[in-house]
Amino acid sequence: MSNLFESIAEYSYAGIFILLIGVNAAPLLMPPTWIILSSFFVLDQSFDPLVLALVGATGATIGRFLLKIVSGYFRKVVGSQQKTNLNSIGDFLNRKRFGYIISSFLFAATPLPSNMLFIAYGLMQAKSFGLYIGFWFGRVISYYVMITISKIVLTPFIELFEDRYIGILVADALGIAVVIFFTCIDWNLLLVSRKFKLIKPKLWRF
């Protein structure tokens, strides 16, 4: 794995940029982008943390854009009630002037994996450009912070991949569960009447 990092590092920021587009376009089984960026910084101190954060945020945003497009094609497997619910939350965010910008920024400003967020956006068929703006700015901040403190908090990416891959699987499993839960919420009832109710998803009906 170290050889892979060294090979990519030979292409400097361009190599990292391309790598991150591919990583963020994948829905599952990928390590968090901040770990990849921090690993490059730890391995090569010549990289500038701010530039790495900007490159990382741009590559991640493009990759998540591709993931959202692909996820949109799976809307057809969602039940009619779930589609109505997704439309309700989409309409709610659209009515708010900075709805998508704020929601994406608040999520992206944390080191939480964002793959399931964009899968949900894809299922919602969200079309606001604001969600990418908020996500990009949030990721610039979170990546910069994580890169600059990487020497203190970073578990080397190689060790994570080789010895703790189960953590990635658990995170993906939890993410899938969150998306399923998200689509089961009766958003129209929650947003209009402030009442919480779950709707049985289509995939549970045998």
GROMACS elastic network, one bead per residue, 0.5 to 0.9 nm:
[ bonds ]
;  ai    aj funct       b0    kb
    1     4     6  0.50785   500
    1     5     6  0.65110   500
    1     6     6  0.87439   500
    1   158     6  0.63446   500
    1   161     6  0.88107   500
    2     5     6  0.50971   500
    2     6     6  0.61972   500
    2     7     6  0.85980   500
    2   158     6  0.71093   500
    3     6     6  0.50209   500
    3     7     6  0.60737   500
    3     8     6  0.86279   500
    4     7     6  0.50859   500
    4     8     6  0.62355   500
    4     9     6  0.84758   500
    5     8     6  0.52137   500
    5     9     6  0.59605   500
    5    10     6  0.86788   500
    5    39     6  0.86242   500
    5    40     6  0.72293   500
    5    43     6  0.85806   500
    6    10     6  0.63671   500
    6    40     6  0.87586   500
    6    43     6  0.85717   500
    7    10     6  0.53785   500
    7    11     6  0.75033   500
    7    15     6  0.86936   500
    8    11     6  0.56529   500
    8    12     6  0.70647   500
    8    13     6  0.88329   500
    8    14     6  0.86957   500
    8    15     6  0.52123   500
    8    16     6  0.64910   500
    8    19     6  0.80392   500
    9    13     6  0.74861   500
    9    14     6  0.88115   500
    9    15     6  0.65163   500
    9    16     6  0.70551   500
    9    40     6  0.74674   500
    9    44     6  0.83023   500
   10    13     6  0.89095   500
   10    15     6  0.75261   500
   11    14     6  0.58164   500
   11    16     6  0.76539   500
   12    15     6  0.56505   500
   12    16     6  0.67089   500
   12    17     6  0.88613   500
   12    47     6  0.83203   500
   13    16     6  0.50970   500
   13    17     6  0.59987   500
   13    18     6  0.87073   500
   13    47     6  0.83610   500
   13    51     6  0.83145   500
   13    52     6  0.73162   500
   13    55     6  0.69869   500
   14    17     6  0.50103   500
   14    18     6  0.63283   500
   14    19     6  0.86105   500
   14    55     6  0.83877   500
   15    18     6  0.53520   500
   15    19     6  0.61960   500
   15    20     6  0.86942   500
   16    19     6  0.50451   500
   16    20     6  0.61423   500
   16    21     6  0.87258   500
   16    36     6  0.88955   500
   16    37     6  0.80894   500
   16    40     6  0.86151   500
   16    52     6  0.85989   500
   16    55     6  0.77440   500
   16    56     6  0.76987   500
   16    59     6  0.83630   500
   17    20     6  0.52989   500
   17    21     6  0.64361   500
   17    22     6  0.89776   500
   17    55     6  0.59462   500
   17    56     6  0.65055   500
   17    58     6  0.77304   500
   17    59     6  0.52507   500
   17    60     6  0.84115   500
   18    21     6  0.52467   500
   18    22     6  0.66033   500
   18    23     6  0.88093   500
   18    59     6  0.69270   500
   19    22     6  0.53792   500
   19    23     6  0.62569   500
   19    24     6  0.87272   500
   19    59     6  0.80284   500
   20    24     6  0.59385   500
   20    25     6  0.83047   500
   20    33     6  0.70571   500
   20    36     6  0.85012   500
   20    55     6  0.88560   500
   20    56     6  0.67746   500
   20    57     6  0.89590   500
   20    58     6  0.88174   500
   20    59     6  0.52589   500
   20    60     6  0.58767   500
   20    62     6  0.88710   500
   20    63     6  0.71434   500
   21    24     6  0.53703   500
   21    25     6  0.60595   500
   21    26     6  0.88497   500
   21    56     6  0.88485   500
   21    58     6  0.84636   500
   21    60     6  0.57630   500
   21    61     6  0.78680   500
   21    62     6  0.61018   500
   21    64     6  0.79004   500
   21    66     6  0.87358   500
   22    25     6  0.51659   500
   22    26     6  0.65720   500
   22    59     6  0.84937   500
   22    60     6  0.86914   500
   22    63     6  0.62737   500
   23    26     6  0.55722   500
   23    27     6  0.86074   500
   23    30     6  0.62471   500
   23    31     6  0.80163   500
   23    32     6  0.87670   500
   23    33     6  0.77694   500
   23    60     6  0.79398   500
   23    63     6  0.71376   500
   24    27     6  0.74137   500
   24    30     6  0.78332   500
   24    32     6  0.87984   500
   24    33     6  0.77597   500
   24    59     6  0.77676   500
   24    60     6  0.54762   500
   24    61     6  0.78387   500
   24    62     6  0.78943   500
   24    64     6  0.54869   500
   24    65     6  0.87824   500
   24    66     6  0.83718   500
   24    67     6  0.73618   500
   24   114     6  0.86043   500
   24   115     6  0.71826   500
   25    60     6  0.80914   500
   25    62     6  0.78878   500
   25    64     6  0.54645   500
   25    65     6  0.75564   500
   25    66     6  0.56291   500
   25    68     6  0.84426   500
   25    70     6  0.89666   500
   25   115     6  0.83104   500
   26    29     6  0.78080   500
   26    30     6  0.71350   500
   26    63     6  0.78454   500
   26    64     6  0.83529   500
   26    66     6  0.87988   500
   26    67     6  0.66445   500
   26   115     6  0.78916   500
   27    30     6  0.78287   500
   27    64     6  0.89663   500
   27    67     6  0.67569   500
   27    71     6  0.87334   500
   27   115     6  0.58215   500
   27   116     6  0.75140   500
   27   119     6  0.77229   500
   27   172     6  0.87412   500
   28    31     6  0.89150   500
   28   115     6  0.75106   500
   28   116     6  0.89257   500
   28   168     6  0.86459   500
   28   169     6  0.82908   500
   28   172     6  0.61690   500
   29   165     6  0.87546   500
   29   168     6  0.62063   500
   29   169     6  0.64428   500
   29   171     6  0.89185   500
   29   172     6  0.68507   500
   30    33     6  0.84519   500
   30   168     6  0.70806   500
   30   172     6  0.87741   500
   31    34     6  0.85327   500
   31    35     6  0.70134   500
   31    36     6  0.73986   500
   31   113     6  0.85386   500
   31   157     6  0.81958   500
   31   160     6  0.85646   500
   31   161     6  0.79020   500
   31   165     6  0.88381   500
   31   168     6  0.65061   500
   32    35     6  0.55371   500
   32    36     6  0.68771   500
   32   111     6  0.78877   500
   32   112     6  0.79342   500
   32   113     6  0.60451   500
   32   114     6  0.86753   500
   32   168     6  0.87123   500
   33    36     6  0.51308   500
   33    37     6  0.62476   500
   33    38     6  0.85237   500
   33    56     6  0.73519   500
   33    57     6  0.89288   500
   33    60     6  0.75194   500
   33   111     6  0.87547   500
   33   113     6  0.82339   500
   33   143     6  0.81669   500
   34    37     6  0.50748   500
   34    38     6  0.59087   500
   34    39     6  0.83665   500
   34    53     6  0.86446   500
   34    56     6  0.79910   500
   34   111     6  0.71555   500
   34   142     6  0.80412   500
   34   143     6  0.55614   500
   34   144     6  0.86881   500
   34   146     6  0.65453   500
   34   147     6  0.70879   500
   35    38     6  0.50814   500
   35    39     6  0.59748   500
   35    40     6  0.86554   500
   35   146     6  0.82155   500
   35   147     6  0.82847   500
   35   150     6  0.84591   500
   35   154     6  0.72234   500
   35   155     6  0.80506   500
   35   156     6  0.76939   500
   35   157     6  0.61599   500
   36    39     6  0.51172   500
   36    40     6  0.63965   500
   36    41     6  0.87581   500
   36   156     6  0.88920   500
   36   157     6  0.65078   500
   37    40     6  0.52445   500
   37    41     6  0.63381   500
   37    42     6  0.87537   500
   37    49     6  0.88579   500
   37    52     6  0.67838   500
   37    53     6  0.77487   500
   37    56     6  0.70547   500
   37   143     6  0.77430   500
   37   146     6  0.87964   500
   37   147     6  0.67919   500
   38    42     6  0.61260   500
   38    43     6  0.85595   500
   38    49     6  0.87165   500
   38    52     6  0.88273   500
   38   143     6  0.83560   500
   38   146     6  0.70195   500
   38   148     6  0.80545   500
   38   149     6  0.86596   500
   38   150     6  0.56886   500
   38   151     6  0.83749   500
   38   154     6  0.71945   500
   38   156     6  0.83890   500
   38   157     6  0.84306   500
   39    42     6  0.50930   500
   39    43     6  0.60889   500
   39    44     6  0.84687   500
   39   147     6  0.84707   500
   39   150     6  0.79477   500
   39   154     6  0.78594   500
   39   155     6  0.86984   500
   39   156     6  0.62165   500
   39   157     6  0.60410   500
   39   158     6  0.85005   500
   40    43     6  0.51507   500
   40    44     6  0.59691   500
   40    45     6  0.82386   500
   40    47     6  0.78002   500
   40    52     6  0.89655   500
   41    44     6  0.51722   500
   41    45     6  0.55284   500
   41    46     6  0.76669   500
   41    47     6  0.59063   500
   41    48     6  0.78500   500
   41    49     6  0.73125   500
   41    52     6  0.81678   500
   41   147     6  0.70525   500
   41   148     6  0.87865   500
   41   150     6  0.81041   500
   42    45     6  0.61661   500
   42   147     6  0.86649   500
   42   150     6  0.73240   500
   42   151     6  0.69575   500
   42   154     6  0.89651   500
   42   156     6  0.85595   500
   44    47     6  0.62302   500
   45    48     6  0.76376   500
   47    50     6  0.88455   500
   47    51     6  0.76194   500
   47    52     6  0.69108   500
   48    51     6  0.53360   500
   48    52     6  0.60527   500
   48    53     6  0.85901   500
   49    52     6  0.50372   500
   49    53     6  0.60926   500
   49    54     6  0.86720   500
   49   143     6  0.85603   500
   49   144     6  0.61220   500
   49   145     6  0.87950   500
   49   147     6  0.61563   500
   49   148     6  0.64500   500
   50    53     6  0.50141   500
   50    54     6  0.62288   500
   50    55     6  0.85845   500
   50   140     6  0.81631   500
   50   143     6  0.86316   500
   50   144     6  0.59802   500
   50   147     6  0.86789   500
   50   148     6  0.88952   500
   51    54     6  0.50449   500
   51    55     6  0.60250   500
   51    56     6  0.82855   500
   51   144     6  0.87842   500
   52    55     6  0.51036   500
   52    56     6  0.57954   500
   52    57     6  0.83912   500
   52   140     6  0.89648   500
   52   143     6  0.80847   500
   52   144     6  0.76579   500
   52   147     6  0.82388   500
   53    57     6  0.59536   500
   53    58     6  0.84903   500
   53   139     6  0.76527   500
   53   140     6  0.52030   500
   53   141     6  0.75845   500
   53   142     6  0.82269   500
   53   143     6  0.51732   500
   53   144     6  0.50973   500
   53   145     6  0.87654   500
   53   147     6  0.77161   500
   54    57     6  0.52094   500
   54    58     6  0.61663   500
   54    59     6  0.85635   500
   54   136     6  0.86061   500
   54   139     6  0.84695   500
   54   140     6  0.57327   500
   54   143     6  0.83614   500
   54   144     6  0.82879   500
   55    58     6  0.52435   500
   55    59     6  0.60813   500
   55    60     6  0.84174   500
   55   140     6  0.86365   500
   56    59     6  0.52066   500
   56    60     6  0.58948   500
   56    61     6  0.84227   500
   56   139     6  0.79581   500
   56   140     6  0.75169   500
   56   143     6  0.73859   500
   57    60     6  0.50835   500
   57    61     6  0.59985   500
   57    62     6  0.86459   500
   57   135     6  0.81823   500
   57   136     6  0.54673   500
   57   137     6  0.76618   500
   57   138     6  0.83747   500
   57   139     6  0.53196   500
   57   140     6  0.53838   500
   57   141     6  0.89444   500
   57   143     6  0.74863   500
   58    61     6  0.51636   500
   58    62     6  0.63001   500
   58    63     6  0.85863   500
   58   136     6  0.66295   500
   58   139     6  0.87569   500
   58   140     6  0.84964   500
   59    62     6  0.53019   500
   59    63     6  0.61323   500
   59    64     6  0.85837   500
   60    63     6  0.50634   500
   60    64     6  0.60201   500
   60    65     6  0.84707   500
   60   136     6  0.80483   500
   60   139     6  0.82864   500
   61    64     6  0.51277   500
   61    65     6  0.60777   500
   61    66     6  0.87382   500
   61   132     6  0.65477   500
   61   133     6  0.88192   500
   61   135     6  0.70479   500
   61   136     6  0.61434   500
   61   139     6  0.86417   500
   62    65     6  0.50205   500
   62    66     6  0.64600   500
   62    67     6  0.87452   500
   62   132     6  0.87776   500
   63    66     6  0.52128   500
   63    67     6  0.62946   500
   63    68     6  0.87327   500
   64    68     6  0.60492   500
   64    69     6  0.85907   500
   64   114     6  0.80840   500
   64   115     6  0.70612   500
   64   118     6  0.63101   500
   64   119     6  0.86803   500
   64   132     6  0.88316   500
   65    68     6  0.51578   500
   65    69     6  0.64102   500
   65    70     6  0.88674   500
   65   118     6  0.76813   500
   65   132     6  0.78731   500
   66    69     6  0.51860   500
   66    70     6  0.63914   500
   66    71     6  0.86210   500
   67    70     6  0.52324   500
   67    71     6  0.60363   500
   67    72     6  0.86311   500
   67   115     6  0.77556   500
   67   118     6  0.67128   500
   67   119     6  0.68023   500
   67   122     6  0.77648   500
   68    71     6  0.50192   500
   68    72     6  0.62017   500
   68   115     6  0.88820   500
   68   117     6  0.89380   500
   68   118     6  0.52030   500
   68   119     6  0.55610   500
   68   120     6  0.79328   500
   68   121     6  0.62945   500
   68   123     6  0.79875   500
   68   125     6  0.82461   500
   68   126     6  0.87209   500
   69    72     6  0.52888   500
   69    73     6  0.72575   500
   69   118     6  0.89773   500
   69   119     6  0.86723   500
   69   122     6  0.60720   500
   69   125     6  0.84099   500
   70    73     6  0.56807   500
   70    74     6  0.75763   500
   70   119     6  0.83755   500
   70   122     6  0.73398   500
   71    74     6  0.54958   500
   71    75     6  0.73116   500
   71   118     6  0.78915   500
   71   119     6  0.53213   500
   71   120     6  0.78486   500
   71   121     6  0.81191   500
   71   123     6  0.61769   500
   71   125     6  0.88461   500
   72    75     6  0.55197   500
   72    76     6  0.84549   500
   72   119     6  0.76627   500
   72   120     6  0.87208   500
   72   121     6  0.79623   500
   72   123     6  0.50164   500
   72   124     6  0.75080   500
   72   125     6  0.60210   500
   73    76     6  0.67508   500
   73    77     6  0.87993   500
   73   122     6  0.79201   500
   73   123     6  0.78547   500
   74    77     6  0.57243   500
   74    78     6  0.74078   500
   74   122     6  0.83232   500
   74   123     6  0.69232   500
   75    78     6  0.53391   500
   75    79     6  0.85797   500
   75    83     6  0.76862   500
   75   122     6  0.77798   500
   75   123     6  0.51132   500
   75   124     6  0.78637   500
   75   125     6  0.83149   500
   76    79     6  0.77616   500
   76    83     6  0.89006   500
   76   123     6  0.88793   500
   77   202     6  0.77890   500
   77   203     6  0.79699   500
   78    81     6  0.82454   500
   78    82     6  0.61269   500
   78    83     6  0.64560   500
   78   123     6  0.83198   500
   78   183     6  0.85062   500
   78   201     6  0.75355   500
   78   202     6  0.62488   500
   78   203     6  0.76978   500
   79    82     6  0.52099   500
   79    83     6  0.62700   500
   79    84     6  0.87603   500
   79   201     6  0.65099   500
   79   203     6  0.79205   500
   80    83     6  0.50217   500
   80    84     6  0.62733   500
   80    85     6  0.86686   500
   80   202     6  0.82275   500
   81    84     6  0.50624   500
   81    85     6  0.62471   500
   81    86     6  0.86622   500
   81   184     6  0.85598   500
   81   186     6  0.83218   500
   81   199     6  0.75856   500
   81   200     6  0.89003   500
   81   201     6  0.81557   500
   81   202     6  0.85759   500
   82    86     6  0.61149   500
   82    87     6  0.85156   500
   82   183     6  0.55716   500
   82   184     6  0.63155   500
   82   185     6  0.80148   500
   82   186     6  0.79448   500
   82   199     6  0.76815   500
   82   200     6  0.87740   500
   82   201     6  0.69361   500
   82   202     6  0.80407   500
   83    86     6  0.50645   500
   83    87     6  0.60963   500
   83    88     6  0.85493   500
   83   123     6  0.81202   500
   83   124     6  0.75990   500
   83   183     6  0.80319   500
   84    87     6  0.50569   500
   84    88     6  0.61834   500
   84    89     6  0.89279   500
   84   186     6  0.86242   500
   84   187     6  0.84879   500
   84   188     6  0.80722   500
   85    88     6  0.50066   500
   85    89     6  0.65320   500
   85    90     6  0.86145   500
   85   124     6  0.88902   500
   85   183     6  0.69070   500
   85   184     6  0.78635   500
   85   185     6  0.70400   500
   85   186     6  0.56961   500
   85   187     6  0.51342   500
   85   188     6  0.61737   500
   85   189     6  0.89601   500
   86    89     6  0.53993   500
   86    90     6  0.61545   500
   86    91     6  0.85959   500
   86   120     6  0.85794   500
   86   121     6  0.89993   500
   86   123     6  0.73204   500
   86   124     6  0.51452   500
   86   125     6  0.85909   500
   86   182     6  0.86550   500
   86   183     6  0.66431   500
   86   185     6  0.89446   500
   86   186     6  0.88585   500
   86   187     6  0.73745   500
   86   188     6  0.89641   500
   87    91     6  0.59742   500
   87    92     6  0.84746   500
   87   124     6  0.62080   500
   87   125     6  0.83259   500
   87   187     6  0.87434   500
   87   188     6  0.88049   500
   88    91     6  0.51499   500
   88    92     6  0.61640   500
   88    93     6  0.87576   500
   88   186     6  0.87753   500
   88   187     6  0.60101   500
   88   188     6  0.55051   500
   88   191     6  0.82841   500
   89    93     6  0.62822   500
   89    94     6  0.85701   500
   89   124     6  0.80873   500
   89   187     6  0.60972   500
   89   188     6  0.74298   500
   89   191     6  0.80971   500
   90    93     6  0.52691   500
   90    94     6  0.61357   500
   90    95     6  0.86789   500
   90   121     6  0.86016   500
   90   124     6  0.63455   500
   90   125     6  0.81014   500
   90   126     6  0.65822   500
   91    95     6  0.61682   500
   91    96     6  0.88162   500
   92    95     6  0.52661   500
   92    96     6  0.66994   500
   92    99     6  0.79877   500
   92   191     6  0.80301   500
   93    96     6  0.52662   500
   93    97     6  0.80209   500
   93    98     6  0.78949   500
   93   100     6  0.59572   500
   93   103     6  0.86176   500
   94    97     6  0.70386   500
   94    98     6  0.81427   500
   94    99     6  0.63499   500
   94   100     6  0.72975   500
   94   126     6  0.89545   500
   94   128     6  0.77202   500
   95    98     6  0.86452   500
   95    99     6  0.73985   500
   96   100     6  0.80295   500
   97   100     6  0.83464   500
   97   101     6  0.87458   500
   98   101     6  0.51899   500
   98   102     6  0.58928   500
   98   103     6  0.84004   500
   98   130     6  0.73748   500
   99   102     6  0.54931   500
   99   103     6  0.61523   500
   99   104     6  0.85116   500
   99   130     6  0.81419   500
   99   131     6  0.83470   500
  100   103     6  0.52141   500
  100   104     6  0.58866   500
  100   105     6  0.82410   500
  100   126     6  0.89507   500
  100   128     6  0.69421   500
  100   129     6  0.82762   500
  100   130     6  0.55629   500
  100   132     6  0.84208   500
  100   133     6  0.88380   500
  100   134     6  0.72576   500
  101   104     6  0.54109   500
  101   105     6  0.59414   500
  101   106     6  0.85467   500
  101   128     6  0.87247   500
  101   129     6  0.84122   500
  101   132     6  0.74271   500
  101   133     6  0.62904   500
  101   135     6  0.73166   500
  102   105     6  0.50821   500
  102   106     6  0.60182   500
  102   107     6  0.85550   500
  102   130     6  0.85275   500
  102   131     6  0.79758   500
  102   134     6  0.61947   500
  102   135     6  0.87634   500
  103   106     6  0.53686   500
  103   107     6  0.63484   500
  103   108     6  0.86079   500
  103   131     6  0.76299   500
  103   134     6  0.74888   500
  103   135     6  0.85345   500
  104   107     6  0.52541   500
  104   108     6  0.59284   500
  104   109     6  0.84295   500
  104   117     6  0.85786   500
  104   130     6  0.83061   500
  104   131     6  0.54730   500
  104   132     6  0.74423   500
  104   133     6  0.81071   500
  104   134     6  0.50409   500
  104   136     6  0.86010   500
  104   138     6  0.75301   500
  105   108     6  0.50570   500
  105   109     6  0.58629   500
  105   110     6  0.88621   500
  105   131     6  0.78436   500
  105   132     6  0.88009   500
  105   133     6  0.79084   500
  105   136     6  0.75804   500
  105   137     6  0.66220   500
  105   139     6  0.77844   500
  106   109     6  0.53889   500
  106   110     6  0.72396   500
  106   134     6  0.79207   500
  106   135     6  0.81691   500
  106   138     6  0.67978   500
  107   110     6  0.58604   500
  107   111     6  0.84193   500
  107   112     6  0.73706   500
  107   114     6  0.78064   500
  107   117     6  0.85509   500
  107   134     6  0.89541   500
  107   135     6  0.75905   500
  107   138     6  0.74228   500
  107   139     6  0.88661   500
  108   111     6  0.70322   500
  108   112     6  0.72969   500
  108   113     6  0.85152   500
  108   114     6  0.72291   500
  108   134     6  0.76657   500
  108   135     6  0.52957   500
  108   136     6  0.76035   500
  108   137     6  0.78799   500
  108   139     6  0.50988   500
  108   140     6  0.86296   500
  108   141     6  0.85181   500
  108   142     6  0.71718   500
  109   112     6  0.84604   500
  109   135     6  0.78716   500
  109   137     6  0.78248   500
  109   139     6  0.55960   500
  109   140     6  0.79051   500
  109   141     6  0.61551   500
  109   142     6  0.50029   500
  109   143     6  0.84032   500
  110   113     6  0.86534   500
  110   138     6  0.76229   500
  110   139     6  0.77393   500
  110   141     6  0.86344   500
  110   142     6  0.57951   500
  110   143     6  0.88377   500
  111   114     6  0.86488   500
  111   139     6  0.81884   500
  111   142     6  0.62031   500
  111   143     6  0.76572   500
  111   146     6  0.79615   500
  113   116     6  0.74888   500
  113   117     6  0.82386   500
  113   171     6  0.82476   500
  113   172     6  0.88110   500
  113   175     6  0.84017   500
  114   117     6  0.51095   500
  114   118     6  0.65672   500
  114   119     6  0.87546   500
  115   118     6  0.55000   500
  115   119     6  0.63041   500
  115   120     6  0.87454   500
  115   172     6  0.87684   500
  115   175     6  0.80579   500
  116   120     6  0.60851   500
  116   121     6  0.85054   500
  116   172     6  0.83890   500
  116   175     6  0.57737   500
  116   176     6  0.68809   500
  116   178     6  0.78827   500
  116   179     6  0.64664   500
  117   120     6  0.51713   500
  117   121     6  0.62866   500
  117   122     6  0.87043   500
  117   175     6  0.86932   500
  117   179     6  0.79261   500
  118   122     6  0.59881   500
  118   123     6  0.84789   500
  119   123     6  0.62649   500
  119   124     6  0.85797   500
  119   179     6  0.78742   500
  120   123     6  0.50567   500
  120   124     6  0.61325   500
  120   125     6  0.84954   500
  120   126     6  0.88748   500
  120   179     6  0.64063   500
  120   182     6  0.80646   500
  120   183     6  0.82200   500
  121   125     6  0.60156   500
  121   126     6  0.53840   500
  121   127     6  0.86238   500
  122   126     6  0.63646   500
  122   127     6  0.89856   500
  123   126     6  0.78658   500
  123   183     6  0.89056   500
  124   127     6  0.88909   500
  126   129     6  0.88279   500
  126   131     6  0.84893   500
  127   130     6  0.87042   500
  127   131     6  0.84452   500
  128   131     6  0.60075   500
  128   132     6  0.80311   500
  129   132     6  0.56508   500
  129   133     6  0.67441   500
  130   134     6  0.61152   500
  130   135     6  0.83772   500
  131   134     6  0.53100   500
  131   135     6  0.60393   500
  131   136     6  0.85764   500
  132   136     6  0.59529   500
  132   137     6  0.86071   500
  133   136     6  0.52490   500
  133   137     6  0.63406   500
  133   138     6  0.85240   500
  134   137     6  0.54484   500
  134   138     6  0.60466   500
  134   139     6  0.85178   500
  135   138     6  0.51265   500
  135   139     6  0.60022   500
  135   140     6  0.85757   500
  136   139     6  0.51955   500
  136   140     6  0.61787   500
  136   141     6  0.87878   500
  137   140     6  0.51600   500
  137   141     6  0.64922   500
  137   142     6  0.88197   500
  138   141     6  0.53583   500
  138   142     6  0.62832   500
  138   143     6  0.85298   500
  139   142     6  0.50338   500
  139   143     6  0.56836   500
  139   144     6  0.81451   500
  140   143     6  0.53513   500
  140   144     6  0.59975   500
  140   145     6  0.85804   500
  141   144     6  0.52910   500
  141   145     6  0.62515   500
  141   146     6  0.86844   500
  142   145     6  0.52264   500
  142   146     6  0.61383   500
  142   147     6  0.85164   500
  143   146     6  0.51491   500
  143   147     6  0.59206   500
  143   148     6  0.84728   500
  144   147     6  0.51860   500
  144   148     6  0.61086   500
  144   149     6  0.86795   500
  145   148     6  0.53390   500
  145   149     6  0.63738   500
  145   150     6  0.84157   500
  146   149     6  0.53440   500
  146   150     6  0.57113   500
  146   153     6  0.81372   500
  146   154     6  0.83252   500
  147   151     6  0.81884   500
  147   154     6  0.87108   500
  148   151     6  0.76262   500
  149   152     6  0.55739   500
  149   153     6  0.63844   500
  149   154     6  0.78031   500
  150   153     6  0.52658   500
  150   155     6  0.83758   500
  151   154     6  0.59273   500
  151   155     6  0.88320   500
  152   155     6  0.88678   500
  154   157     6  0.80909   500
  155   158     6  0.84636   500
  155   159     6  0.69984   500
  155   160     6  0.66740   500
  156   159     6  0.54377   500
  156   160     6  0.63405   500
  156   161     6  0.87374   500
  157   161     6  0.60549   500
  157   162     6  0.85300   500
  158   161     6  0.51872   500
  158   162     6  0.60801   500
  158   163     6  0.82508   500
  159   162     6  0.51796   500
  159   163     6  0.54789   500
  159   164     6  0.69583   500
  159   165     6  0.89017   500
  160   163     6  0.55397   500
  160   165     6  0.61581   500
  160   167     6  0.82088   500
  160   168     6  0.87460   500
  161   164     6  0.58705   500
  161   165     6  0.50912   500
  161   166     6  0.88235   500
  161   168     6  0.84728   500
  162   165     6  0.62973   500
  163   166     6  0.80896   500
  164   167     6  0.56086   500
  164   168     6  0.75765   500
  165   168     6  0.53135   500
  165   169     6  0.66536   500
  165   170     6  0.88324   500
  166   169     6  0.50374   500
  166   170     6  0.61432   500
  166   171     6  0.85733   500
  167   170     6  0.50926   500
  167   171     6  0.61183   500
  167   172     6  0.86084   500
  168   171     6  0.50979   500
  168   172     6  0.61875   500
  168   173     6  0.85899   500
  169   172     6  0.51570   500
  169   173     6  0.61201   500
  169   174     6  0.86106   500
  170   173     6  0.50420   500
  170   174     6  0.61464   500
  170   175     6  0.84952   500
  171   174     6  0.51584   500
  171   175     6  0.60931   500
  171   176     6  0.87173   500
  172   176     6  0.61945   500
  172   177     6  0.85950   500
  173   176     6  0.52076   500
  173   177     6  0.62941   500
  173   178     6  0.86991   500
  174   177     6  0.50352   500
  174   178     6  0.61998   500
  174   179     6  0.87959   500
  175   178     6  0.50470   500
  175   179     6  0.63784   500
  175   180     6  0.87488   500
  176   179     6  0.51798   500
  176   180     6  0.62827   500
  176   181     6  0.85837   500
  177   180     6  0.51536   500
  177   181     6  0.60979   500
  177   182     6  0.84824   500
  178   181     6  0.50117   500
  178   182     6  0.59559   500
  178   183     6  0.86727   500
  179   183     6  0.62649   500
  179   184     6  0.86398   500
  180   183     6  0.52885   500
  180   184     6  0.63125   500
  180   201     6  0.78310   500
  181   184     6  0.50839   500
  181   185     6  0.65968   500
  181   198     6  0.82329   500
  181   201     6  0.89680   500
  182   185     6  0.56660   500
  182   187     6  0.89823   500
  183   186     6  0.80471   500
  183   187     6  0.86958   500
  183   198     6  0.88551   500
  183   199     6  0.83445   500
  183   201     6  0.75778   500
  184   187     6  0.85977   500
  184   197     6  0.83681   500
  184   198     6  0.52695   500
  184   200     6  0.63030   500
  184   201     6  0.59883   500
  185   188     6  0.87151   500
  185   189     6  0.88037   500
  185   190     6  0.80506   500
  185   196     6  0.73839   500
  185   197     6  0.60415   500
  185   199     6  0.61737   500
  186   189     6  0.55478   500
  186   190     6  0.62475   500
  186   191     6  0.87273   500
  186   195     6  0.86980   500
  186   196     6  0.69840   500
  186   197     6  0.55041   500
  186   198     6  0.57365   500
  186   199     6  0.63739   500
  187   191     6  0.58523   500
  187   192     6  0.82278   500
  187   196     6  0.81251   500
  187   197     6  0.83188   500
  188   191     6  0.53488   500
  188   192     6  0.59035   500
  188   193     6  0.79504   500
  189   192     6  0.53422   500
  189   193     6  0.53183   500
  189   194     6  0.65145   500
  189   195     6  0.58617   500
  189   196     6  0.69967   500
  189   197     6  0.74572   500
  190   193     6  0.56212   500
  190   196     6  0.53497   500
  190   197     6  0.74400   500
  191   194     6  0.55433   500
  191   195     6  0.78098   500
  192   195     6  0.80539   500
  193   196     6  0.87067   500
  198   201     6  0.89592   500
  200   203     6  0.85006   500
  200   204     6  0.68836   500
  200   205     6  0.80463   500
  201   204     6  0.56360   500
  201   205     6  0.73307   500
  202   205     6  0.55039   500
  202   206     6  0.86523   500
  203   206     6  0.75139   500
